[in-house]
Amino acid sequence: MKGMWRLTGPALVLYLFSGSLTAQTPSTGVASCSQSANATQTDLNQCAAKELQKAESRLAALLKELGIDRNSIEQKAWETYRDAQLKAIYPATNNDIAEYGSAYPMCLATLKKRLTEGRIRDPSPKMGRNGYPVTMTQM
């Protein structure tokens, strides 16, 4: 019984957590990995890893644009938060693939991508019609 919860628990948490993240993450209109009709699990894992790399590149570009150092205390704190979220859903095991299944790399990359997209959204200033950031008094 304990072994069943060890497998079912993280999957349930991921399912519930991903729904709230999906609601917060705007759609880009680009087909995702899950829309590949005849893809193998390896293909899906690789596709999810590529999508994660793209999100991490967008984050790096945004941090550079905003003048935030990737090694700043704030960025390191967010990375610690992100890693803690991932560990809460997927606690470390001796063999993660054997414990969580062949979809584990895809699920982990997808969750990490969604957390990264949230980080991209958070520091972005809200822009007004004139292209300048909106001040609190204009909101």
N, CA, C and O atoms as a DFTB+ gen file, in Angstrom:
556 C
 N C O
     1  1       0.823      -1.188       0.000
     2  2       0.000       0.000       0.000
     3  2       0.867       1.252       0.000
     4  3       0.574       2.214      -0.709
     5  1       1.935       1.238       0.797
     6  2       2.822       2.388       0.859
     7  2       3.490       2.634      -0.495
     8  3       3.670       3.782      -0.902
     9  1       3.853       1.562      -1.186
    10  2       4.476       1.686      -2.502
    11  2       3.539       2.296      -3.525
    12  3       3.967       3.043      -4.405
    13  1       2.243       1.972      -3.406
    14  2       1.264       2.534      -4.334
    15  2       1.178       4.049      -4.162
    16  3       1.132       4.774      -5.155
    17  1       1.155       4.541      -2.922
    18  2       1.092       5.978      -2.689
    19  2       2.373       6.663      -3.130
    20  3       2.357       7.831      -3.519
    21  1       3.467       5.948      -3.070
    22  2       4.730       6.538      -3.505
    23  2       4.701       6.843      -4.990
    24  3       5.333       7.799      -5.440
    25  1       3.973       6.041      -5.759
    26  2       3.828       6.279      -7.191
    27  2       2.647       7.188      -7.496
    28  3       2.752       8.087      -8.330
    29  1       1.540       6.961      -6.833
    30  2       0.317       7.692      -7.116
    31  2       0.368       9.109      -6.555
    32  3      -0.124      10.042      -7.189
    33  1       0.948       9.274      -5.392
    34  2       1.013      10.587      -4.747
    35  2       1.655      11.657      -5.618
    36  3       1.038      12.694      -5.860
    37  1       2.897      11.434      -6.102
    38  2       3.525      12.457      -6.957
    39  2       2.740      12.722      -8.239
    40  3       2.667      13.862      -8.698
    41  1       2.160      11.686      -8.811
    42  2       1.385      11.882     -10.041
    43  2       0.163      12.750      -9.760
    44  3      -0.173      13.622     -10.561
    45  1      -0.492      12.523      -8.649
    46  2      -1.669      13.311      -8.288
    47  2      -1.276      14.755      -8.019
    48  3      -1.951      15.677      -8.476
    49  1      -0.194      14.959      -7.282
    50  2       0.278      16.318      -6.991
    51  2       0.630      17.029      -8.289
    52  3       0.265      18.191      -8.469
    53  1       1.332      16.356      -9.198
    54  2       1.690      16.956     -10.480
    55  2       0.444      17.335     -11.258
    56  3       0.369      18.424     -11.828
    57  1      -0.526      16.446     -11.282
    58  2      -1.770      16.718     -12.004
    59  2      -2.463      17.954     -11.437
    60  3      -2.868      18.838     -12.192
    61  1      -2.601      18.020     -10.130
    62  2      -3.274      19.152      -9.508
    63  2      -2.476      20.433      -9.666
    64  3      -3.045      21.489      -9.941
    65  1      -1.157      20.350      -9.493
    66  2      -0.291      21.518      -9.581
    67  2      -0.214      22.027     -11.006
    68  3      -0.201      23.238     -11.225
    69  1      -0.163      21.128     -11.985
    70  2      -0.033      21.556     -13.377
    71  2      -1.288      22.265     -13.848
    72  3      -1.207      23.139     -14.712
    73  1      -2.443      21.914     -13.307
    74  2      -3.664      22.609     -13.680
    75  2      -3.619      24.070     -13.283
    76  3      -4.030      24.935     -14.056
    77  1      -3.124      24.357     -12.086
    78  2      -3.033      25.751     -11.658
    79  2      -1.974      26.496     -12.451
    80  3      -2.133      27.683     -12.734
    81  1      -0.902      25.816     -12.809
    82  2       0.123      26.471     -13.619
    83  2      -0.376      26.723     -15.029
    84  3      -0.076      27.762     -15.617
    85  1      -1.131      25.790     -15.575
    86  2      -1.665      25.953     -16.914
    87  2      -2.594      27.159     -16.956
    88  3      -2.590      27.913     -17.929
    89  1      -3.375      27.341     -15.926
    90  2      -4.286      28.477     -15.882
    91  2      -3.525      29.789     -15.825
    92  3      -4.032      30.812     -16.284
    93  1      -2.316      29.782     -15.272
    94  2      -1.523      30.996     -15.139
    95  2      -0.635      31.248     -16.344
    96  3      -0.190      32.378     -16.546
    97  1      -0.366      30.238     -17.142
    98  2       0.565      30.365     -18.245
    99  2      -0.193      30.646     -19.530
   100  3      -1.037      29.848     -19.940
   101  1       0.104      31.793     -20.181
   102  2      -0.604      32.093     -21.419
   103  2      -0.204      31.144     -22.538
   104  3       0.943      30.705     -22.617
   105  1      -1.158      30.837     -23.396
   106  2      -0.888      29.965     -24.531
   107  2      -0.103      30.722     -25.582
   108  3      -0.388      31.888     -25.853
   109  1       0.881      30.073     -26.173
   110  2       1.700      30.714     -27.197
   111  2       1.203      30.403     -28.586
   112  3       1.689      30.992     -29.552
   113  1       0.241      29.489     -28.723
   114  2      -0.283      29.153     -30.031
   115  2       0.591      28.171     -30.782
   116  3       0.250      27.780     -31.899
   117  1       1.716      27.758     -30.200
   118  2       2.630      26.814     -30.831
   119  2       2.252      25.407     -30.389
   120  3       1.956      25.181     -29.216
   121  1       2.261      24.470     -31.316
   122  2       1.927      23.084     -30.982
   123  2       2.918      22.555     -29.957
   124  3       4.126      22.761     -30.076
   125  1       2.392      21.874     -28.952
   126  2       3.256      21.331     -27.920
   127  2       3.620      19.890     -28.245
   128  3       3.117      19.299     -29.201
   129  1       4.493      19.352     -27.436
   130  2       4.943      17.972     -27.630
   131  2       3.789      16.986     -27.534
   132  3       3.784      15.973     -28.233
   133  1       2.821      17.265     -26.686
   134  2       1.727      16.326     -26.478
   135  2       0.813      16.224     -27.696
   136  3      -0.048      15.345     -27.743
   137  1       0.982      17.095     -28.670
   138  2       0.148      17.057     -29.856
   139  2       0.780      16.250     -30.991
   140  3       0.253      16.222     -32.103
   141  1       1.899      15.600     -30.712
   142  2       2.541      14.740     -31.706
   143  2       1.794      13.419     -31.756
   144  3       1.703      12.717     -30.748
   145  1       1.259      13.074     -32.921
   146  2       0.382      11.911     -33.042
   147  2       1.102      10.576     -32.870
   148  3       0.626       9.726     -32.117
   149  1       2.218      10.366     -33.533
   150  2       2.873       9.063     -33.525
   151  2       4.224       9.088     -32.808
   152  3       5.127       8.330     -33.163
   153  1       4.366       9.937     -31.821
   154  2       5.640      10.067     -31.128
   155  2       5.823       8.950     -30.102
   156  3       4.867       8.523     -29.454
   157  1       7.055       8.490     -29.967
   158  2       7.390       7.534     -28.920
   159  2       7.642       8.306     -27.628
   160  3       7.736       9.534     -27.644
   161  1       7.751       7.596     -26.520
   162  2       8.029       8.274     -25.256
   163  2       9.383       8.970     -25.307
   164  3       9.545      10.050     -24.738
   165  1      10.349       8.370     -25.978
   166  2      11.658       9.003     -26.124
   167  2      11.531      10.310     -26.894
   168  3      12.157      11.307     -26.534
   169  1      10.712      10.311     -27.966
   170  2      10.483      11.538     -28.736
   171  2       9.849      12.614     -27.855
   172  3      10.244      13.779     -27.899
   173  1       8.869      12.211     -27.063
   174  2       8.198      13.165     -26.182
   175  2       9.146      13.707     -25.122
   176  3       9.102      14.894     -24.798
   177  1      10.000      12.849     -24.582
   178  2      10.990      13.290     -23.591
   179  2      11.938      14.313     -24.207
   180  3      12.239      15.336     -23.592
   181  1      12.411      14.033     -25.431
   182  2      13.329      14.950     -26.113
   183  2      12.648      16.268     -26.459
   184  3      13.249      17.335     -26.327
   185  1      11.402      16.195     -26.898
   186  2      10.654      17.398     -27.234
   187  2      10.455      18.272     -25.996
   188  3      10.617      19.491     -26.065
   189  1      10.111      17.665     -24.879
   190  2       9.921      18.410     -23.636
   191  2      11.227      19.064     -23.196
   192  3      11.223      20.186     -22.688
   193  1      12.343      18.365     -23.388
   194  2      13.648      18.936     -23.036
   195  2      13.957      20.152     -23.915
   196  3      14.507      21.143     -23.433
   197  1      13.607      20.079     -25.198
   198  2      13.824      21.217     -26.103
   199  2      12.955      22.405     -25.712
   200  3      13.411      23.549     -25.740
   201  1      11.706      22.137     -25.346
   202  2      10.821      23.217     -24.911
   203  2      11.347      23.867     -23.630
   204  3      11.247      25.082     -23.461
   205  1      11.904      23.060     -22.737
   206  2      12.500      23.598     -21.514
   207  2      13.686      24.493     -21.861
   208  3      13.827      25.578     -21.297
   209  1      14.530      24.053     -22.775
   210  2      15.685      24.864     -23.179
   211  2      15.231      26.210     -23.743
   212  3      15.839      27.241     -23.454
   213  1      14.167      26.204     -24.545
   214  2      13.650      27.455     -25.110
   215  2      13.174      28.389     -24.004
   216  3      13.456      29.587     -24.037
   217  1      12.461      27.853     -23.036
   218  2      11.975      28.671     -21.924
   219  2      13.139      29.230     -21.115
   220  3      13.112      30.392     -20.710
   221  1      14.159      28.412     -20.879
   222  2      15.328      28.883     -20.129
   223  2      16.084      29.955     -20.909
   224  3      16.640      30.875     -20.310
   225  1      16.113      29.848     -22.233
   226  2      16.750      30.877     -23.065
   227  2      15.968      32.182     -22.989
   228  3      16.557      33.260     -22.902
   229  1      14.626      32.086     -23.023
   230  2      13.798      33.294     -22.898
   231  2      14.008      33.957     -21.542
   232  3      14.057      35.184     -21.447
   233  1      14.132      33.144     -20.491
   234  2      14.370      33.683     -19.157
   235  2      15.722      34.391     -19.105
   236  3      15.828      35.491     -18.562
   237  1      16.748      33.766     -19.664
   238  2      18.084      34.379     -19.667
   239  2      18.061      35.717     -20.408
   240  3      18.678      36.686     -19.967
   241  1      17.344      35.767     -21.539
   242  2      17.250      37.012     -22.311
   243  2      16.512      38.085     -21.517
   244  3      16.912      39.249     -21.534
   245  1      15.444      37.710     -20.824
   246  2      14.688      38.673     -20.026
   247  2      15.527      39.200     -18.870
   248  3      15.539      40.402     -18.604
   249  1      16.226      38.307     -18.186
   250  2      17.070      38.744     -17.076
   251  2      18.124      39.721     -17.561
   252  3      18.409      40.718     -16.897
   253  1      18.701      39.437     -18.718
   254  2      19.717      40.325     -19.287
   255  2      19.097      41.674     -19.639
   256  3      19.688      42.720     -19.368
   257  1      17.903      41.655     -20.245
   258  2      17.210      42.883     -20.632
   259  2      16.878      43.739     -19.415
   260  3      16.967      44.966     -19.470
   261  1      16.497      43.095     -18.325
   262  2      16.134      43.816     -17.102
   263  2      17.348      44.165     -16.244
   264  3      17.214      44.840     -15.224
   265  1      18.528      43.708     -16.653
   266  2      19.741      43.993     -15.898
   267  2      19.871      43.179     -14.628
   268  3      20.521      43.608     -13.675
   269  1      19.256      42.006     -14.607
   270  2      19.331      41.123     -13.435
   271  2      20.403      40.076     -13.692
   272  3      20.343      39.340     -14.677
   273  1      21.369      40.016     -12.811
   274  2      22.455      39.048     -12.942
   275  2      21.929      37.648     -12.651
   276  3      21.184      37.445     -11.692
   277  1      22.320      36.684     -13.482
   278  2      21.880      35.293     -13.274
   279  2      22.367      34.747     -11.935
   280  3      21.803      33.780     -11.422
   281  1      23.404      35.352     -11.364
   282  2      23.941      34.897     -10.082
   283  2      23.487      35.782      -8.923
   284  3      24.042      35.703      -7.828
   285  1      22.471      36.631      -9.163
   286  2      21.988      37.509      -8.098
   287  2      21.297      36.685      -7.010
   288  3      20.875      35.550      -7.231
   289  1      21.201      37.285      -5.853
   290  2      20.553      36.616      -4.722
   291  2      19.108      36.275      -5.068
   292  3      18.620      35.197      -4.726
   293  1      18.424      37.196      -5.748
   294  2      17.023      36.982      -6.098
   295  2      16.855      35.806      -7.056
   296  3      15.958      34.981      -6.882
   297  1      17.715      35.731      -8.062
   298  2      17.618      34.643      -9.031
   299  2      17.970      33.306      -8.383
   300  3      17.322      32.295      -8.652
   301  1      18.979      33.298      -7.545
   302  2      19.358      32.071      -6.846
   303  2      18.236      31.618      -5.906
   304  3      17.994      30.420      -5.755
   305  1      17.554      32.580      -5.277
   306  2      16.433      32.228      -4.399
   307  2      15.310      31.593      -5.215
   308  3      14.701      30.615      -4.781
   309  1      15.037      32.150      -6.400
   310  2      13.994      31.552      -7.246
   311  2      14.397      30.155      -7.690
   312  3      13.558      29.254      -7.708
   313  1      15.669      29.951      -8.051
   314  2      16.130      28.617      -8.457
   315  2      15.990      27.621      -7.311
   316  3      15.641      26.462      -7.535
   317  1      16.258      28.064      -6.088
   318  2      16.090      27.207      -4.913
   319  2      14.622      26.843      -4.744
   320  3      14.289      25.693      -4.457
   321  1      13.744      27.830      -4.923
   322  2      12.303      27.577      -4.854
   323  2      11.883      26.569      -5.922
   324  3      11.163      25.614      -5.630
   325  1      12.332      26.782      -7.154
   326  2      11.987      25.883      -8.263
   327  2      12.438      24.456      -7.968
   328  3      11.675      23.504      -8.136
   329  1      13.672      24.323      -7.532
   330  2      14.207      22.991      -7.240
   331  2      13.448      22.323      -6.094
   332  3      13.241      21.110      -6.110
   333  1      13.036      23.111      -5.099
   334  2      12.257      22.554      -3.987
   335  2      10.890      22.078      -4.471
   336  3      10.395      21.047      -4.016
   337  1      10.279      22.823      -5.389
   338  2       9.003      22.400      -5.957
   339  2       9.156      21.067      -6.689
   340  3       8.330      20.167      -6.535
   341  1      10.209      20.951      -7.475
   342  2      10.450      19.722      -8.231
   343  2      10.708      18.549      -7.291
   344  3      10.207      17.449      -7.523
   345  1      11.484      18.772      -6.235
   346  2      11.785      17.697      -5.277
   347  2      10.556      17.306      -4.469
   348  3      10.423      16.151      -4.064
   349  1       9.650      18.262      -4.229
   350  2       8.424      17.945      -3.494
   351  2       7.531      17.013      -4.306
   352  3       6.862      16.139      -3.753
   353  1       7.527      17.205      -5.603
   354  2       6.691      16.376      -6.467
   355  2       7.393      15.071      -6.810
   356  3       6.760      14.016      -6.849
   357  1       8.683      15.137      -7.056
   358  2       9.478      13.954      -7.405
   359  2      10.641      13.801      -6.435
   360  3      11.765      14.188      -6.755
   361  1      10.389      13.240      -5.250
   362  2      11.495      13.021      -4.310
   363  2      12.576      12.141      -4.940
   364  3      12.281      11.239      -5.723
   365  1      13.818      12.417      -4.587
   366  2      14.941      11.667      -5.148
   367  2      14.845      10.189      -4.780
   368  3      14.468       9.832      -3.664
   369  1      15.193       9.340      -5.742
   370  2      15.218       7.897      -5.533
   371  2      16.532       7.363      -6.080
   372  3      17.310       8.103      -6.680
   373  1      16.774       6.080      -5.871
   374  2      17.984       5.472      -6.424
   375  2      17.919       5.385      -7.941
   376  3      18.943       5.497      -8.615
   377  1      16.716       5.185      -8.485
   378  2      16.533       5.067      -9.927
   379  2      15.208       5.739     -10.279
   380  3      14.149       5.116     -10.207
   381  1      15.276       7.009     -10.660
   382  2      14.055       7.773     -10.905
   383  2      13.189       7.184     -12.008
   384  3      11.965       7.164     -11.884
   385  1      13.807       6.701     -13.089
   386  2      13.030       6.122     -14.193
   387  2      12.277       4.885     -13.712
   388  3      11.099       4.720     -14.030
   389  1      12.938       4.016     -12.952
   390  2      12.278       2.816     -12.445
   391  2      11.165       3.181     -11.472
   392  3      10.122       2.528     -11.445
   393  1      11.381       4.211     -10.681
   394  2      10.395       4.614      -9.669
   395  2       9.203       5.345     -10.283
   396  3       8.055       5.066      -9.937
   397  1       9.477       6.292     -11.204
   398  2       8.424       7.154     -11.738
   399  2       7.967       6.790     -13.145
   400  3       6.941       7.295     -13.601
   401  1       8.690       5.939     -13.837
   402  2       8.270       5.501     -15.165
   403  2       8.980       6.235     -16.286
   404  3       9.700       7.207     -16.055
   405  1       8.770       5.759     -17.501
   406  2       9.490       6.295     -18.657
   407  2       9.058       7.716     -19.020
   408  3       9.776       8.408     -19.742
   409  1       7.911       8.157     -18.537
   410  2       7.454       9.517     -18.812
   411  2       8.059      10.530     -17.839
   412  3       7.854      11.734     -17.997
   413  1       8.796      10.060     -16.843
   414  2       9.374      10.946     -15.832
   415  2      10.200      12.087     -16.424
   416  3      10.005      13.231     -16.015
   417  1      11.124      11.831     -17.378
   418  2      11.888      12.956     -17.920
   419  2      10.991      14.015     -18.568
   420  3      11.248      15.212     -18.433
   421  1       9.955      13.586     -19.261
   422  2       9.031      14.517     -19.895
   423  2       8.254      15.305     -18.842
   424  3       8.121      16.524     -18.949
   425  1       7.746      14.618     -17.835
   426  2       6.969      15.283     -16.787
   427  2       7.829      16.290     -16.031
   428  3       7.386      17.405     -15.753
   429  1       9.044      15.902     -15.702
   430  2       9.955      16.793     -14.982
   431  2      10.290      18.017     -15.821
   432  3      10.257      19.141     -15.321
   433  1      10.615      17.806     -17.100
   434  2      10.952      18.925     -17.988
   435  2       9.752      19.848     -18.182
   436  3       9.907      21.068     -18.220
   437  1       8.562      19.275     -18.303
   438  2       7.355      20.081     -18.500
   439  2       7.064      20.927     -17.270
   440  3       6.738      22.108     -17.392
   441  1       7.177      20.341     -16.100
   442  2       6.951      21.086     -14.865
   443  2       7.994      22.192     -14.713
   444  3       7.660      23.320     -14.349
   445  1       9.241      21.869     -14.988
   446  2      10.311      22.858     -14.878
   447  2      10.093      23.990     -15.883
   448  3      10.358      25.153     -15.578
   449  1       9.614      23.651     -17.072
   450  2       9.328      24.668     -18.093
   451  2       8.213      25.585     -17.614
   452  3       8.307      26.802     -17.768
   453  1       7.159      25.019     -17.035
   454  2       6.046      25.837     -16.553
   455  2       6.470      26.758     -15.409
   456  3       6.035      27.907     -15.342
   457  1       7.304      26.264     -14.525
   458  2       7.820      27.111     -13.453
   459  2       8.680      28.233     -14.038
   460  3       8.615      29.373     -13.578
   461  1       9.479      27.909     -15.046
   462  2      10.323      28.906     -15.712
   463  2       9.462      29.949     -16.415
   464  3       9.763      31.141     -16.351
   465  1       8.395      29.516     -17.085
   466  2       7.488      30.458     -17.741
   467  2       6.836      31.388     -16.717
   468  3       6.603      32.562     -17.003
   469  1       6.544      30.867     -15.532
   470  2       6.019      31.707     -14.464
   471  2       7.029      32.749     -14.036
   472  3       6.671      33.895     -13.764
   473  1       8.284      32.359     -13.977
   474  2       9.355      33.294     -13.621
   475  2       9.514      34.357     -14.707
   476  3       9.799      35.515     -14.401
   477  1       9.335      33.979     -15.951
   478  2       9.412      34.944     -17.048
   479  2       8.283      35.961     -16.910
   480  3       8.496      37.158     -17.104
   481  1       7.103      35.493     -16.579
   482  2       5.942      36.370     -16.461
   483  2       6.069      37.316     -15.267
   484  3       5.680      38.479     -15.371
   485  1       6.596      36.854     -14.152
   486  2       6.598      37.643     -12.918
   487  2       7.401      38.942     -12.999
   488  3       6.858      39.986     -12.635
   489  1       8.665      38.948     -13.453
   490  2       9.396      40.214     -13.430
   491  2       9.106      41.115     -14.622
   492  3       9.594      42.245     -14.659
   493  1       8.337      40.658     -15.588
   494  2       8.060      41.473     -16.766
   495  2       7.186      42.656     -16.381
   496  3       6.121      42.478     -15.790
   497  1       7.630      43.862     -16.715
   498  2       6.798      45.023     -16.390
   499  2       5.549      45.042     -17.262
   500  3       5.582      44.629     -18.421
   501  1       4.456      45.522     -16.698
   502  2       3.230      45.672     -17.482
   503  2       3.421      46.898     -18.376
   504  3       3.824      47.963     -17.907
   505  1       3.127      46.735     -19.670
   506  2       3.363      47.815     -20.611
   507  2       2.051      48.516     -20.965
   508  3       1.024      47.870     -21.173
   509  1       2.102      49.829     -21.030
   510  2       0.941      50.624     -21.419
   511  2       0.856      50.741     -22.936
   512  3       1.682      50.187     -23.661
   513  1      -0.150      51.468     -23.404
   514  2      -0.341      51.640     -24.849
   515  2       0.819      52.376     -25.502
   516  3       1.100      52.165     -26.682
   517  1       1.490      53.231     -24.755
   518  2       2.597      54.004     -25.312
   519  2       3.923      53.237     -25.309
   520  3       4.941      53.765     -25.756
   521  1       3.919      52.007     -24.816
   522  2       5.138      51.197     -24.806
   523  2       5.961      51.348     -23.545
   524  3       6.985      50.682     -23.396
   525  1       5.529      52.227     -22.617
   526  2       6.249      52.439     -21.363
   527  2       5.599      51.633     -20.246
   528  3       4.400      51.358     -20.301
   529  1       6.381      51.248     -19.225
   530  2       5.795      50.487     -18.120
   531  2       4.660      51.276     -17.449
   532  3       4.735      52.495     -17.299
   533  1       3.620      50.555     -17.055
   534  2       2.475      51.140     -16.379
   535  2       2.838      51.336     -14.919
   536  3       3.383      50.430     -14.289
   537  1       2.544      52.510     -14.371
   538  2       2.816      52.772     -12.958
   539  2       1.631      52.291     -12.139
   540  3       0.558      52.034     -12.685
   541  1       1.815      52.170     -10.848
   542  2       0.756      51.702      -9.957
   543  2      -0.461      52.623     -10.025
   544  3      -1.591      52.148      -9.911
   545  1      -0.254      53.945     -10.210
   546  2      -1.385      54.879     -10.244
   547  2      -2.195      54.728     -11.525
   548  3      -3.356      55.136     -11.563
   549  1      -1.610      54.147     -12.582
   550  2      -2.324      53.965     -13.843
   551  2      -3.120      52.663     -13.874
   552  3      -3.926      52.466     -14.784
   553  1      -2.920      51.781     -12.919
   554  2      -3.596      50.476     -12.920
   555  2      -4.997      50.576     -12.407
   556  3      -5.704      49.570     -12.342
